[in-house]
Amino acid sequence: MTRPSLDEVRQYHLRQLNSALRRPSMYGPEVTLRILLDAMAFVDGLDEAVRDETEALRARQAFTSLGVRGGFLTALPGYQDHLGAVASVYAEIAWRYDWLVVDRLIPGEVHERLHTQAVEWCAQDRRLDDVLSELGPPSVLCGGSNPHYSKTLVYASDADPGLVSLHFSGSFDEPQPILYALRYGDGPFPESFVFTPFGRSQGAEG
């Protein structure tokens, strides 16, 4: 039996990680994402760096005894898709270490406008089709394609080291998800969200 090479092992773990980030509900609880990140860190000799990432999340109030999910439970009290949102945070770590395989990059000026003018951009409610029409497909979709389910659209640009995450809330009472909040930055977690009118109406602060 031929043993896989180190590169083949790395590519296998890379595929697993990127698949789990896109469909986290198919892979299990949040701990699965952490295990897959740890596997990539081990292969690339970055164990300590990834452990430091967890401590940085904890310092930002993005990681509690419940993991990153705990950060979202506090910041987005009315939100229903915490696992997809959680995946977007782990996607940020993967992006920093070149582990995130994106479907596309958006122009740098569009990416910059999203986070520098986030308050203005989130001043009105936006449905999924509105955002896709304006921004195009995401770099990574965290969550399924079913229009009735909540999901997170992640946008990346090679001109910016950060990712912009758009958290959508879905419902079987609505024809498509509605934008709950935009998230960007590595400062205090609660301060990284800009809420839409809909998000604020669900009890979100901001």
LINPEPE-V688638 format. One record per helix or strand of 2 or more residues. SS is the DSSP state (A for helix, B for strand). FROM is the first residue (numbers start at 1). TO is the last residue. If there is no record, write none. Layout:
# LINPEPE-V688638
((SS FROM TO) (SS FROM TO))
This chain:
# LINPEPE-V688638
((A 6 22) (A 24 27) (A 30 43) (A 47 59) (A 68 75) (A 82 96) (A 108 116) (A 118 121) (A 128 135) (B 140 142) (B 151 157) (B 160 169) (B 178 183) (A 189 192) (B 193 195) (A 197 201))
